[in-house]
Amino acid sequence: MGASVTWFNANPPPAIGAKVRANFNKLGTGEVVGYFVEDGFLGLLVTLDNPPDWHIKQNGRGVKAHLFGPEFEPVEGAGP
């Protein structure tokens, strides 16, 4: 039996290469580079365009942001 995965967003998950904007913590924009599942919830792995200093200090340079469905919005006119 396969495990169930839940996606919390009215739209389907964006494609790899799509541009999104995180809507919290001033993370800004980034590119979807993958997906992850945590506790049964699907999320996005995002390479941030210009991560804030606190994010780099806390996580290291080049670490992907992990965003769930309610935590982002698509960037209009961008993507694959």
Secondary structure, DSSP 4 states (H G I P E B T S, - for coil): -PPP-B--SSSPPPPTT-EEEE-STT--EEEEEEEEEETTEEEEEEEESS--HHHHHHH-TTPPEEEEGGGEEEPTT---
